[in-house]
Each structure stands twice: as structure tokens, then as C-alpha cells.
């Protein structure tokens, strides 16, 4: 059984740049989900 | 944590951080910590939810392992603030392979629960796994 496809996203970063999952195609990508930013 | 990401980045892995907090707080966080990776803002927590990162409770949030994490941050000179966001929201890590498949998904039970560098690097070299 193959691995699940990653969930597509379109999210803006703090600099105002929009990022999409597709831009990382062909590279490994680590997404670090923060809890609160205390 | 940053040392962990540095090591992973050396293997050519792209890194993004994700927060559910407001833009103002996220920008402040980047300034305070010097975060080098893009900090994506997911206010609706849609991506958190899609990867099964809900809200934790009890010991995982308030237990000694959590306090130990904060003590270590303070010892490293980090100034902690009163949380402005939902302290029960869980975080985690998702590693996506070059074909766009999830190679590793780790849902943290609390601040102290992160996958080891070795496990992440192992995934880059080998295949998919699911950590819960």
C-alpha cells in the first residue's frame, strides 16, 4: 500500500509570500507545525 | 529544535514552519527568534486538521515534560511570553517526499513530544512511516 498524498495548501508566510505544496515537488519537505508561539 | 532542523536541512530538505496564530504575533516570533524558514500562517487550522493535529489536554499539556521544555528554552536565553494563542492546539511534523507523498506524520502529544532527528533522517533515506 502506497503512502498518502500530501495535503495541498496555499498559505502566506510572514513576509507576505504565498507558498503552495506544488513548489516543493521534487524535493523533500519538512513541515513543522507549531503549537502556540509562547 | 533548531539544531535538529539545521541537521535535516543539510541533507537538502526544504523546511517550512506553520502557525495558527495571528500575523502580528507570527511576525514578532520571527523577529525574536531569527527563524530562517518561512513561517506559514494557517489561521483556520485547516492544514493542522487535515494532518490530525487537534487539541490536546491534561498531562500532555501541563505535565513535567512540558515544563522541562520551557525550562530548557529559558536556559538558552529565550524570553517566554504569555501565550496569545490556544495552548491546547497540538503541533507536529510532516515529512513529504519528492513525489508529494507523506513519508512521516508525527502528531505531538505535547511540547515535549517531537520525532527524533534520527527518525526523520531515516525517512529521507528510506520510506514512509506514520507516527501517532
Backbone of each chain as nested JSON, in Angstrom:
{
  "chains": [
    {"id": "A", "residues": [
      {"number": 1, "name": "UNK", "atoms": {"N": [0.837, -1.192, 0.0], "CA": [0.0, 0.0, 0.0], "C": [0.877, 1.248, 0.0]}},
      {"number": 2, "name": "UNK", "atoms": {"N": [0.595, 2.215, -0.901], "CA": [1.427, 3.398, -1.008], "C": [1.114, 4.42, 0.065]}},
      {"number": 3, "name": "UNK", "atoms": {"N": [2.04, 5.374, 0.194], "CA": [1.842, 6.448, 1.169], "C": [0.773, 7.409, 0.659]}},
      {"number": 4, "name": "UNK", "atoms": {"N": [0.117, 8.083, 1.58], "CA": [-0.939, 9.028, 1.209], "C": [-0.332, 10.269, 0.56]}},
      {"number": 5, "name": "UNK", "atoms": {"N": [-1.048, 10.835, -0.4], "CA": [-0.533, 12.098, -0.954], "C": [-0.604, 13.203, 0.091]}},
      {"number": 6, "name": "UNK", "atoms": {"N": [0.362, 14.12, 0.033], "CA": [0.359, 15.246, 0.975], "C": [-0.847, 16.141, 0.689]}},
      {"number": 7, "name": "UNK", "atoms": {"N": [-1.299, 16.831, 1.703], "CA": [-2.463, 17.704, 1.571], "C": [-2.031, 19.015, 0.893]}},
      {"number": 8, "name": "UNK", "atoms": {"N": [-2.717, 19.35, -0.188], "CA": [-2.39, 20.588, -0.9], "C": [-2.671, 21.791, 0.006]}},
      {"number": 9, "name": "UNK", "atoms": {"N": [-1.844, 22.812, -0.106], "CA": [-2.08, 24.026, 0.677], "C": [-1.654, 25.25, -0.115]}},
      {"number": 10, "name": "UNK", "atoms": {"N": [-2.239, 26.344, 0.219], "CA": [-1.843, 27.663, -0.28], "C": [-1.88, 28.571, 0.937]}},
      {"number": 11, "name": "UNK", "atoms": {"N": [-0.713, 28.9, 1.441], "CA": [-0.635, 29.693, 2.672], "C": [0.395, 30.801, 2.517]}},
      {"number": 12, "name": "UNK", "atoms": {"N": [0.102, 31.931, 3.134], "CA": [1.006, 33.079, 3.087], "C": [1.944, 33.023, 4.287]}},
      {"number": 13, "name": "UNK", "atoms": {"N": [3.206, 33.429, 4.083], "CA": [4.131, 33.483, 5.216], "C": [4.159, 34.905, 5.79]}},
      {"number": 14, "name": "UNK", "atoms": {"N": [4.991, 35.094, 6.8], "CA": [5.009, 36.388, 7.497], "C": [5.561, 37.509, 6.617]}},
      {"number": 15, "name": "UNK", "atoms": {"N": [6.258, 37.148, 5.55], "CA": [6.79, 38.163, 4.631], "C": [5.795, 38.486, 3.524]}},
      {"number": 16, "name": "UNK", "atoms": {"N": [4.655, 37.81, 3.528], "CA": [3.633, 38.065, 2.511], "C": [3.771, 37.193, 1.282]}},
      {"number": 17, "name": "UNK", "atoms": {"N": [4.707, 36.268, 1.296], "CA": [4.891, 35.353, 0.155], "C": [3.909, 34.187, 0.269]}},
      {"number": 18, "name": "UNK", "atoms": {"N": [3.267, 33.874, -0.83], "CA": [2.324, 32.756, -0.839], "C": [3.081, 31.474, -1.206]}},
      {"number": 19, "name": "UNK", "atoms": {"N": [2.873, 30.451, -0.417], "CA": [3.528, 29.152, -0.666], "C": [2.471, 28.096, -0.952]}},
      {"number": 20, "name": "UNK", "atoms": {"N": [2.818, 27.238, -1.9], "CA": [1.946, 26.117, -2.254], "C": [2.739, 24.824, -2.195]}},
      {"number": 21, "name": "UNK", "atoms": {"N": [2.035, 23.749, -1.934], "CA": [2.698, 22.443, -1.874], "C": [3.47, 22.164, -3.161]}},
      {"number": 22, "name": "UNK", "atoms": {"N": [2.883, 22.539, -4.297], "CA": [3.494, 22.182, -5.591], "C": [4.91, 22.736, -5.754]}},
      {"number": 23, "name": "UNK", "atoms": {"N": [5.2, 23.855, -5.103], "CA": [6.529, 24.449, -5.307], "C": [7.643, 23.569, -4.732]}},
      {"number": 24, "name": "UNK", "atoms": {"N": [7.266, 22.617, -3.875], "CA": [8.282, 21.762, -3.252], "C": [8.395, 20.407, -3.957]}},
      {"number": 25, "name": "UNK", "atoms": {"N": [7.618, 20.222, -5.011], "CA": [7.65, 18.961, -5.75], "C": [9.09, 18.716, -6.242]}},
      {"number": 26, "name": "UNK", "atoms": {"N": [9.566, 17.501, -6.056], "CA": [10.927, 17.171, -6.46], "C": [11.944, 17.333, -5.34]}},
      {"number": 27, "name": "UNK", "atoms": {"N": [11.482, 17.828, -4.183], "CA": [12.362, 17.961, -3.01], "C": [11.672, 17.345, -1.806]}},
      {"number": 28, "name": "UNK", "atoms": {"N": [12.454, 16.937, -0.854], "CA": [11.891, 16.575, 0.44], "C": [11.456, 17.862, 1.124]}},
      {"number": 29, "name": "UNK", "atoms": {"N": [10.351, 17.779, 1.846], "CA": [9.825, 18.947, 2.565], "C": [9.459, 18.536, 3.988]}},
      {"number": 30, "name": "UNK", "atoms": {"N": [10.0, 19.262, 4.954], "CA": [9.603, 19.057, 6.352], "C": [8.728, 20.23, 6.772]}},
      {"number": 31, "name": "UNK", "atoms": {"N": [7.51, 19.921, 7.198], "CA": [6.616, 20.957, 7.725], "C": [6.559, 20.808, 9.247]}},
      {"number": 32, "name": "UNK", "atoms": {"N": [6.948, 21.865, 9.919], "CA": [6.979, 21.864, 11.387], "C": [5.789, 22.671, 11.887]}},
      {"number": 33, "name": "UNK", "atoms": {"N": [4.812, 21.992, 12.427], "CA": [3.597, 22.654, 12.914], "C": [3.801, 23.077, 14.356]}},
      {"number": 34, "name": "UNK", "atoms": {"N": [3.745, 24.378, 14.574], "CA": [3.962, 24.892, 15.93], "C": [2.691, 24.792, 16.763]}},
      {"number": 35, "name": "UNK", "atoms": {"N": [2.906, 24.599, 18.041], "CA": [1.828, 24.861, 18.991], "C": [1.77, 26.38, 19.139]}},
      {"number": 36, "name": "UNK", "atoms": {"N": [1.281, 26.905, 20.208], "CA": [1.244, 28.368, 20.34], "C": [2.668, 28.92, 20.33]}},
      {"number": 37, "name": "UNK", "atoms": {"N": [2.809, 30.168, 19.961], "CA": [4.147, 30.766, 19.838], "C": [4.537, 31.479, 21.144]}},
      {"number": 38, "name": "UNK", "atoms": {"N": [4.379, 30.813, 22.261], "CA": [4.658, 31.436, 23.56], "C": [6.131, 31.675, 23.77]}}
    ]},
    {"id": "B", "residues": [
      {"number": 1, "name": "UNK", "atoms": {"N": [15.455, 22.465, 19.19], "CA": [14.707, 22.11, 17.991], "C": [15.393, 22.645, 16.742]}},
      {"number": 2, "name": "UNK", "atoms": {"N": [15.91, 23.882, 16.834], "CA": [16.53, 24.492, 15.669], "C": [17.723, 23.678, 15.194]}},
      {"number": 3, "name": "UNK", "atoms": {"N": [18.482, 23.115, 16.156], "CA": [19.64, 22.301, 15.777], "C": [19.187, 21.101, 14.962]}},
      {"number": 4, "name": "UNK", "atoms": {"N": [18.061, 20.553, 15.338], "CA": [17.507, 19.404, 14.637], "C": [17.221, 19.77, 13.183]}},
      {"number": 5, "name": "UNK", "atoms": {"N": [16.563, 20.912, 12.99], "CA": [16.218, 21.326, 11.63], "C": [17.471, 21.656, 10.817]}},
      {"number": 6, "name": "UNK", "atoms": {"N": [18.492, 22.233, 11.479], "CA": [19.742, 22.529, 10.769], "C": [20.319, 21.247, 10.17]}},
      {"number": 7, "name": "UNK", "atoms": {"N": [20.31, 20.202, 10.967], "CA": [20.871, 18.923, 10.518], "C": [20.068, 18.353, 9.347]}},
      {"number": 8, "name": "UNK", "atoms": {"N": [18.774, 18.489, 9.429], "CA": [17.907, 17.975, 8.37], "C": [18.097, 18.786, 7.086]}},
      {"number": 9, "name": "UNK", "atoms": {"N": [18.222, 20.089, 7.257], "CA": [18.389, 20.977, 6.096], "C": [19.68, 20.656, 5.345]}},
      {"number": 10, "name": "UNK", "atoms": {"N": [20.691, 20.221, 6.077], "CA": [21.968, 19.894, 5.426], "C": [21.824, 18.755, 4.418]}},
      {"number": 11, "name": "UNK", "atoms": {"N": [20.769, 17.96, 4.56], "CA": [20.505, 16.877, 3.597], "C": [19.727, 17.38, 2.383]}},
      {"number": 12, "name": "UNK", "atoms": {"N": [19.481, 18.683, 2.336], "CA": [18.767, 19.241, 1.19], "C": [17.259, 19.253, 1.353]}},
      {"number": 13, "name": "UNK", "atoms": {"N": [16.794, 19.033, 2.566], "CA": [15.354, 19.031, 2.821], "C": [14.875, 20.478, 2.993]}},
      {"number": 14, "name": "UNK", "atoms": {"N": [13.826, 20.855, 2.257], "CA": [13.228, 22.186, 2.449], "C": [12.418, 22.158, 3.749]}},
      {"number": 15, "name": "UNK", "atoms": {"N": [12.441, 23.261, 4.468], "CA": [11.721, 23.318, 5.751], "C": [10.79, 24.523, 5.755]}},
      {"number": 16, "name": "UNK", "atoms": {"N": [9.568, 24.306, 6.192], "CA": [8.667, 25.424, 6.475], "C": [8.078, 25.204, 7.863]}},
      {"number": 17, "name": "UNK", "atoms": {"N": [7.847, 26.298, 8.557], "CA": [7.142, 26.233, 9.836], "C": [5.714, 26.691, 9.587]}},
      {"number": 18, "name": "UNK", "atoms": {"N": [4.81, 26.21, 10.407], "CA": [3.396, 26.572, 10.256], "C": [2.874, 27.006, 11.623]}},
      {"number": 19, "name": "UNK", "atoms": {"N": [2.128, 28.095, 11.646], "CA": [1.49, 28.531, 12.881], "C": [0.021, 28.85, 12.624]}},
      {"number": 20, "name": "UNK", "atoms": {"N": [-0.766, 28.738, 13.676], "CA": [-2.182, 29.113, 13.55], "C": [-2.417, 30.51, 14.135]}},
      {"number": 21, "name": "UNK", "atoms": {"N": [-1.333, 31.116, 14.665], "CA": [-1.51, 32.387, 15.376], "C": [-1.639, 33.565, 14.402]}},
      {"number": 22, "name": "UNK", "atoms": {"N": [-2.043, 34.705, 14.931], "CA": [-2.279, 35.892, 14.118], "C": [-0.973, 36.394, 13.497]}},
      {"number": 23, "name": "UNK", "atoms": {"N": [-1.1, 37.042, 12.37], "CA": [0.061, 37.543, 11.633], "C": [0.991, 38.376, 12.51]}},
      {"number": 24, "name": "UNK", "atoms": {"N": [0.43, 39.275, 13.315], "CA": [1.26, 40.165, 14.139], "C": [2.147, 39.354, 15.079]}},
      {"number": 25, "name": "UNK", "atoms": {"N": [1.57, 38.351, 15.707], "CA": [2.34, 37.517, 16.64], "C": [3.359, 36.672, 15.881]}},
      {"number": 26, "name": "UNK", "atoms": {"N": [2.975, 36.206, 14.711], "CA": [3.891, 35.387, 13.905], "C": [5.094, 36.225, 13.461]}},
      {"number": 27, "name": "UNK", "atoms": {"N": [4.84, 37.47, 13.054], "CA": [5.944, 38.346, 12.628], "C": [6.872, 38.641, 13.805]}},
      {"number": 28, "name": "UNK", "atoms": {"N": [6.262, 38.864, 14.959], "CA": [7.038, 39.124, 16.169], "C": [7.924, 37.917, 16.503]}},
      {"number": 29, "name": "UNK", "atoms": {"N": [7.348, 36.737, 16.367], "CA": [8.075, 35.497, 16.668], "C": [9.296, 35.359, 15.756]}},
      {"number": 30, "name": "UNK", "atoms": {"N": [9.11, 35.664, 14.47], "CA": [10.225, 35.571, 13.518], "C": [11.329, 36.556, 13.901]}},
      {"number": 31, "name": "UNK", "atoms": {"N": [10.923, 37.776, 14.285], "CA": [11.925, 38.776, 14.7], "C": [12.656, 38.329, 15.961]}},
      {"number": 32, "name": "UNK", "atoms": {"N": [11.916, 37.804, 16.917], "CA": [12.507, 37.421, 18.205], "C": [13.445, 36.236, 18.101]}},
      {"number": 33, "name": "UNK", "atoms": {"N": [13.075, 35.286, 17.259], "CA": [13.831, 34.026, 17.227], "C": [14.811, 33.963, 16.053]}},
      {"number": 34, "name": "UNK", "atoms": {"N": [14.676, 34.873, 15.091], "CA": [15.556, 34.815, 13.917], "C": [15.269, 33.599, 13.059]}},
      {"number": 35, "name": "UNK", "atoms": {"N": [14.042, 33.145, 13.079], "CA": [13.665, 31.955, 12.297], "C": [14.073, 32.139, 10.835]}},
      {"number": 36, "name": "UNK", "atoms": {"N": [14.77, 31.153, 10.284], "CA": [15.298, 31.281, 8.92], "C": [14.34, 30.734, 7.867]}},
      {"number": 37, "name": "UNK", "atoms": {"N": [13.368, 29.936, 8.283], "CA": [12.47, 29.301, 7.321], "C": [11.176, 30.069, 7.242]}},
      {"number": 38, "name": "UNK", "atoms": {"N": [10.462, 29.951, 6.146], "CA": [9.169, 30.63, 6.046], "C": [8.239, 30.167, 7.16]}},
      {"number": 39, "name": "UNK", "atoms": {"N": [7.548, 31.115, 7.765], "CA": [6.553, 30.775, 8.783], "C": [5.182, 31.001, 8.15]}},
      {"number": 40, "name": "UNK", "atoms": {"N": [4.527, 29.901, 7.79], "CA": [3.237, 29.974, 7.107], "C": [2.117, 30.146, 8.13]}},
      {"number": 41, "name": "UNK", "atoms": {"N": [1.154, 30.957, 7.758], "CA": [0.071, 31.265, 8.692], "C": [-1.202, 30.525, 8.261]}},
      {"number": 42, "name": "UNK", "atoms": {"N": [-1.668, 29.661, 9.135], "CA": [-2.85, 28.837, 8.871], "C": [-3.895, 29.168, 9.938]}},
      {"number": 43, "name": "UNK", "atoms": {"N": [-4.507, 30.33, 9.823], "CA": [-5.425, 30.822, 10.866], "C": [-6.616, 29.901, 11.068]}},
      {"number": 44, "name": "UNK", "atoms": {"N": [-7.078, 29.285, 9.989], "CA": [-8.259, 28.41, 10.12], "C": [-7.877, 27.004, 10.589]}},
      {"number": 45, "name": "UNK", "atoms": {"N": [-6.584, 26.771, 10.697], "CA": [-6.055, 25.473, 11.151], "C": [-6.484, 24.334, 10.224]}},
      {"number": 46, "name": "UNK", "atoms": {"N": [-6.715, 24.664, 8.985], "CA": [-7.177, 23.649, 8.037], "C": [-6.098, 22.588, 7.812]}},
      {"number": 47, "name": "UNK", "atoms": {"N": [-4.836, 23.034, 7.72], "CA": [-3.752, 22.073, 7.484], "C": [-3.478, 21.254, 8.752]}},
      {"number": 48, "name": "UNK", "atoms": {"N": [-3.557, 21.912, 9.896], "CA": [-3.425, 21.18, 11.169], "C": [-4.472, 20.049, 11.206]}},
      {"number": 49, "name": "UNK", "atoms": {"N": [-5.678, 20.437, 10.918], "CA": [-6.788, 19.49, 10.996], "C": [-6.611, 18.359, 9.975]}},
      {"number": 50, "name": "UNK", "atoms": {"N": [-6.175, 18.716, 8.777], "CA": [-6.008, 17.713, 7.722], "C": [-4.984, 16.645, 8.125]}},
      {"number": 51, "name": "UNK", "atoms": {"N": [-4.01, 17.041, 8.943], "CA": [-3.0, 16.083, 9.393], "C": [-3.308, 15.521, 10.79]}},
      {"number": 52, "name": "UNK", "atoms": {"N": [-4.515, 15.745, 11.265], "CA": [-4.943, 15.12, 12.517], "C": [-4.41, 15.792, 13.767]}},
      {"number": 53, "name": "UNK", "atoms": {"N": [-4.007, 17.059, 13.642], "CA": [-3.487, 17.779, 14.817], "C": [-4.617, 18.584, 15.447]}},
      {"number": 54, "name": "UNK", "atoms": {"N": [-5.232, 17.973, 16.428], "CA": [-6.355, 18.617, 17.118], "C": [-5.899, 19.309, 18.379]}},
      {"number": 55, "name": "UNK", "atoms": {"N": [-6.71, 19.213, 19.418], "CA": [-6.4, 19.882, 20.674], "C": [-6.068, 18.823, 21.72]}},
      {"number": 56, "name": "UNK", "atoms": {"N": [-4.972, 19.047, 22.43], "CA": [-4.57, 18.127, 23.489], "C": [-5.127, 18.593, 24.818]}},
      {"number": 57, "name": "UNK", "atoms": {"N": [-4.983, 17.768, 25.82], "CA": [-5.445, 18.2, 27.138], "C": [-4.676, 17.478, 28.234]}},
      {"number": 58, "name": "UNK", "atoms": {"N": [-4.878, 17.949, 29.452], "CA": [-4.361, 17.277, 30.635], "C": [-2.848, 17.235, 30.735]}},
      {"number": 59, "name": "UNK", "atoms": {"N": [-2.373, 16.085, 31.103], "CA": [-0.971, 15.883, 31.448], "C": [-0.031, 16.208, 30.284]}},
      {"number": 60, "name": "UNK", "atoms": {"N": [-0.48, 15.9, 29.055], "CA": [0.389, 16.141, 27.898], "C": [0.7, 17.634, 27.758]}},
      {"number": 61, "name": "UNK", "atoms": {"N": [-0.23, 18.484, 28.162], "CA": [-0.03, 19.927, 28.037], "C": [0.618, 20.507, 29.286]}},
      {"number": 62, "name": "UNK", "atoms": {"N": [0.171, 20.018, 30.452], "CA": [0.591, 20.642, 31.71], "C": [1.6, 19.83, 32.496]}},
      {"number": 63, "name": "UNK", "atoms": {"N": [1.963, 18.654, 32.012], "CA": [2.821, 17.748, 32.769], "C": [4.277, 18.195, 32.825]}},
      {"number": 64, "name": "UNK", "atoms": {"N": [5.096, 17.48, 33.606], "CA": [6.501, 17.855, 33.819], "C": [7.329, 17.877, 32.539]}},
      {"number": 65, "name": "UNK", "atoms": {"N": [7.007, 17.017, 31.591], "CA": [7.785, 17.009, 30.338], "C": [7.633, 18.351, 29.621]}},
      {"number": 66, "name": "UNK", "atoms": {"N": [6.429, 18.93, 29.7], "CA": [6.196, 20.235, 29.075], "C": [6.997, 21.316, 29.796]}},
      {"number": 67, "name": "UNK", "atoms": {"N": [6.96, 21.294, 31.124], "CA": [7.709, 22.299, 31.885], "C": [9.205, 22.206, 31.596]}},
      {"number": 68, "name": "UNK", "atoms": {"N": [9.686, 20.98, 31.439], "CA": [11.112, 20.78, 31.165], "C": [11.504, 21.459, 29.843]}},
      {"number": 69, "name": "UNK", "atoms": {"N": [10.627, 21.36, 28.845], "CA": [10.892, 22.018, 27.562], "C": [11.044, 23.524, 27.773]}},
      {"number": 70, "name": "UNK", "atoms": {"N": [10.139, 24.106, 28.553], "CA": [10.172, 25.553, 28.759], "C": [11.395, 25.97, 29.585]}},
      {"number": 71, "name": "UNK", "atoms": {"N": [11.764, 25.147, 30.553], "CA": [12.958, 25.446, 31.36], "C": [14.2, 25.468, 30.468]}},
      {"number": 72, "name": "UNK", "atoms": {"N": [14.281, 24.512, 29.549], "CA": [15.441, 24.463, 28.644], "C": [15.471, 25.69, 27.73]}},
      {"number": 73, "name": "UNK", "atoms": {"N": [14.314, 26.125, 27.269], "CA": [14.26, 27.323, 26.414], "C": [14.753, 28.556, 27.174]}},
      {"number": 74, "name": "UNK", "atoms": {"N": [14.303, 28.686, 28.411], "CA": [14.715, 29.835, 29.23], "C": [16.227, 29.77, 29.468]}},
      {"number": 75, "name": "UNK", "atoms": {"N": [16.742, 28.57, 29.747], "CA": [18.178, 28.406, 29.986], "C": [18.997, 28.818, 28.767]}},
      {"number": 76, "name": "UNK", "atoms": {"N": [18.403, 28.681, 27.578], "CA": [19.1, 29.077, 26.345], "C": [18.91, 30.558, 26.051]}},
      {"number": 77, "name": "UNK", "atoms": {"N": [18.267, 31.27, 26.955], "CA": [18.12, 32.709, 26.785], "C": [16.848, 33.152, 26.108]}},
      {"number": 78, "name": "UNK", "atoms": {"N": [15.953, 32.232, 25.858], "CA": [14.706, 32.574, 25.19], "C": [13.755, 33.228, 26.182]}},
      {"number": 79, "name": "UNK", "atoms": {"N": [13.199, 34.356, 25.809], "CA": [12.233, 35.04, 26.665], "C": [10.838, 34.502, 26.344]}},
      {"number": 80, "name": "UNK", "atoms": {"N": [10.226, 33.9, 27.323], "CA": [8.893, 33.338, 27.079], "C": [7.835, 34.397, 27.352]}},
      {"number": 81, "name": "UNK", "atoms": {"N": [6.754, 34.322, 26.611], "CA": [5.668, 35.285, 26.742], "C": [4.411, 34.567, 27.197]}},
      {"number": 82, "name": "UNK", "atoms": {"N": [3.503, 35.37, 27.667], "CA": [2.185, 34.815, 27.968], "C": [1.566, 34.376, 26.633]}},
      {"number": 83, "name": "UNK", "atoms": {"N": [1.101, 33.145, 26.541], "CA": [0.564, 32.677, 25.256], "C": [-0.607, 33.537, 24.78]}},
      {"number": 84, "name": "UNK", "atoms": {"N": [-0.596, 33.84, 23.517], "CA": [-1.715, 34.591, 22.93], "C": [-2.632, 33.644, 22.159]}},
      {"number": 85, "name": "UNK", "atoms": {"N": [-2.127, 32.458, 21.869], "CA": [-2.927, 31.508, 21.097], "C": [-3.472, 30.394, 21.969]}},
      {"number": 86, "name": "UNK", "atoms": {"N": [-4.142, 29.496, 21.35], "CA": [-4.762, 28.35, 22.013], "C": [-3.681, 27.395, 22.512]}},
      {"number": 87, "name": "UNK", "atoms": {"N": [-3.515, 27.321, 23.83], "CA": [-2.429, 26.482, 24.357], "C": [-2.724, 24.991, 24.214]}},
      {"number": 88, "name": "UNK", "atoms": {"N": [-3.93, 24.652, 23.877], "CA": [-4.291, 23.24, 23.72], "C": [-4.085, 22.717, 22.295]}},
      {"number": 89, "name": "UNK", "atoms": {"N": [-3.849, 23.629, 21.366], "CA": [-3.64, 23.19, 19.984], "C": [-2.352, 22.371, 19.898]}},
      {"number": 90, "name": "UNK", "atoms": {"N": [-2.437, 21.199, 19.333], "CA": [-1.261, 20.35, 19.177], "C": [-0.491, 20.718, 17.916]}},
      {"number": 91, "name": "UNK", "atoms": {"N": [0.792, 20.43, 17.939], "CA": [1.634, 20.619, 16.764], "C": [2.101, 19.27, 16.255]}},
      {"number": 92, "name": "UNK", "atoms": {"N": [3.112, 19.308, 15.437], "CA": [3.644, 18.053, 14.923], "C": [4.568, 18.286, 13.746]}},
      {"number": 93, "name": "UNK", "atoms": {"N": [4.909, 17.213, 13.111], "CA": [5.831, 17.268, 11.975], "C": [5.294, 16.406, 10.848]}},
      {"number": 94, "name": "UNK", "atoms": {"N": [5.423, 16.911, 9.63], "CA": [5.035, 16.127, 8.453], "C": [6.182, 16.212, 7.455]}},
      {"number": 95, "name": "UNK", "atoms": {"N": [6.648, 15.058, 7.053], "CA": [7.72, 14.986, 6.07], "C": [7.129, 14.487, 4.759]}},
      {"number": 96, "name": "UNK", "atoms": {"N": [7.336, 15.269, 3.69], "CA": [6.76, 14.945, 2.382], "C": [7.899, 14.552, 1.44]}},
      {"number": 97, "name": "UNK", "atoms": {"N": [7.725, 13.464, 0.732], "CA": [8.801, 13.006, -0.157], "C": [8.769, 13.773, -1.495]}},
      {"number": 98, "name": "UNK", "atoms": {"N": [9.785, 13.62, -2.311], "CA": [9.859, 14.419, -3.554], "C": [8.695, 14.173, -4.522]}},
      {"number": 99, "name": "UNK", "atoms": {"N": [7.993, 13.061, -4.361], "CA": [6.836, 12.789, -5.218], "C": [5.55, 13.356, -4.632]}},
      {"number": 100, "name": "UNK", "atoms": {"N": [5.645, 14.024, -3.49], "CA": [4.461, 14.638, -2.892], "C": [3.658, 13.695, -2.011]}},
      {"number": 101, "name": "UNK", "atoms": {"N": [4.294, 12.632, -1.53], "CA": [3.615, 11.7, -0.626], "C": [4.101, 11.899, 0.803]}},
      {"number": 102, "name": "UNK", "atoms": {"N": [3.227, 11.62, 1.752], "CA": [3.587, 11.774, 3.163], "C": [4.487, 10.611, 3.576]}},
      {"number": 103, "name": "UNK", "atoms": {"N": [5.731, 10.94, 3.915], "CA": [6.681, 9.903, 4.322], "C": [6.65, 9.708, 5.826]}},
      {"number": 104, "name": "UNK", "atoms": {"N": [6.305, 10.756, 6.557], "CA": [6.215, 10.661, 8.012], "C": [5.228, 11.704, 8.51]}},
      {"number": 105, "name": "UNK", "atoms": {"N": [4.395, 11.271, 9.429], "CA": [3.484, 12.228, 10.077], "C": [3.54, 11.953, 11.559]}},
      {"number": 106, "name": "UNK", "atoms": {"N": [3.916, 12.97, 12.303], "CA": [4.001, 12.824, 13.754], "C": [3.114, 13.878, 14.397]}},
      {"number": 107, "name": "UNK", "atoms": {"N": [2.121, 13.431, 15.131], "CA": [1.263, 14.367, 15.861], "C": [1.77, 14.407, 17.297]}},
      {"number": 108, "name": "UNK", "atoms": {"N": [2.291, 15.567, 17.702], "CA": [2.842, 15.702, 19.052], "C": [1.738, 15.659, 20.093]}},
      {"number": 109, "name": "UNK", "atoms": {"N": [2.005, 14.941, 21.179], "CA": [1.01, 14.893, 22.261], "C": [1.15, 16.104, 23.177]}},
      {"number": 110, "name": "UNK", "atoms": {"N": [2.29, 16.771, 23.094], "CA": [2.56, 17.946, 23.916], "C": [3.849, 18.567, 23.431]}},
      {"number": 111, "name": "UNK", "atoms": {"N": [4.317, 19.643, 24.075], "CA": [5.518, 20.334, 23.601], "C": [6.769, 19.478, 23.612]}},
      {"number": 112, "name": "UNK", "atoms": {"N": [6.787, 18.459, 24.469], "CA": [7.993, 17.64, 24.579], "C": [8.016, 16.492, 23.583]}},
      {"number": 113, "name": "UNK", "atoms": {"N": [6.945, 16.315, 22.865], "CA": [6.82, 15.133, 22.014], "C": [7.132, 15.48, 20.567]}},
      {"number": 114, "name": "UNK", "atoms": {"N": [8.379, 15.289, 20.177], "CA": [8.819, 15.54, 18.797], "C": [9.527, 14.294, 18.291]}},
      {"number": 115, "name": "UNK", "atoms": {"N": [9.446, 14.015, 16.994], "CA": [10.196, 12.871, 16.469], "C": [11.7, 13.149, 16.519]}},
      {"number": 116, "name": "UNK", "atoms": {"N": [12.474, 12.117, 16.772], "CA": [13.927, 12.268, 16.85], "C": [14.489, 12.576, 15.471]}},
      {"number": 117, "name": "UNK", "atoms": {"N": [15.615, 13.294, 15.466], "CA": [16.301, 13.593, 14.206], "C": [16.564, 12.307, 13.443]}},
      {"number": 118, "name": "UNK", "atoms": {"N": [16.994, 11.28, 14.171], "CA": [17.336, 10.018, 13.514], "C": [16.134, 9.46, 12.756]}},
      {"number": 119, "name": "UNK", "atoms": {"N": [14.958, 9.583, 13.342], "CA": [13.758, 9.053, 12.684], "C": [13.45, 9.835, 11.413]}},
      {"number": 120, "name": "UNK", "atoms": {"N": [13.611, 11.152, 11.483], "CA": [13.352, 11.982, 10.304], "C": [14.368, 11.695, 9.198]}},
      {"number": 121, "name": "UNK", "atoms": {"N": [15.631, 11.612, 9.591], "CA": [16.67, 11.348, 8.595], "C": [16.482, 9.961, 7.982]}},
      {"number": 122, "name": "UNK", "atoms": {"N": [16.041, 9.034, 8.807], "CA": [15.794, 7.679, 8.334], "C": [14.727, 7.687, 7.237]}},
      {"number": 123, "name": "UNK", "atoms": {"N": [13.738, 8.539, 7.417], "CA": [12.674, 8.634, 6.419], "C": [13.192, 9.196, 5.097]}},
      {"number": 124, "name": "UNK", "atoms": {"N": [14.086, 10.169, 5.187], "CA": [14.644, 10.752, 3.96], "C": [15.417, 9.684, 3.194]}},
      {"number": 125, "name": "UNK", "atoms": {"N": [16.051, 8.798, 3.945], "CA": [16.858, 7.76, 3.288], "C": [16.034, 6.539, 2.902]}},
      {"number": 126, "name": "UNK", "atoms": {"N": [14.944, 6.324, 3.594], "CA": [14.136, 5.124, 3.338], "C": [12.707, 5.517, 2.997]}},
      {"number": 127, "name": "UNK", "atoms": {"N": [11.725, 4.953, 3.557], "CA": [10.37, 5.218, 3.079], "C": [9.398, 5.729, 4.108]}},
      {"number": 128, "name": "UNK", "atoms": {"N": [8.122, 5.659, 3.804], "CA": [7.084, 6.24, 4.646], "C": [6.805, 5.469, 5.943]}},
      {"number": 129, "name": "UNK", "atoms": {"N": [6.479, 6.238, 6.943], "CA": [6.015, 5.68, 8.219], "C": [5.01, 6.651, 8.815]}},
      {"number": 130, "name": "UNK", "atoms": {"N": [4.263, 6.188, 9.755], "CA": [3.244, 7.037, 10.396], "C": [3.43, 6.973, 11.905]}},
      {"number": 131, "name": "UNK", "atoms": {"N": [3.696, 8.108, 12.518], "CA": [3.873, 8.18, 13.968], "C": [2.657, 8.868, 14.55]}},
      {"number": 132, "name": "UNK", "atoms": {"N": [2.122, 8.362, 15.587], "CA": [0.952, 8.994, 16.215], "C": [1.263, 9.291, 17.651]}}
    ]}
  ]
}
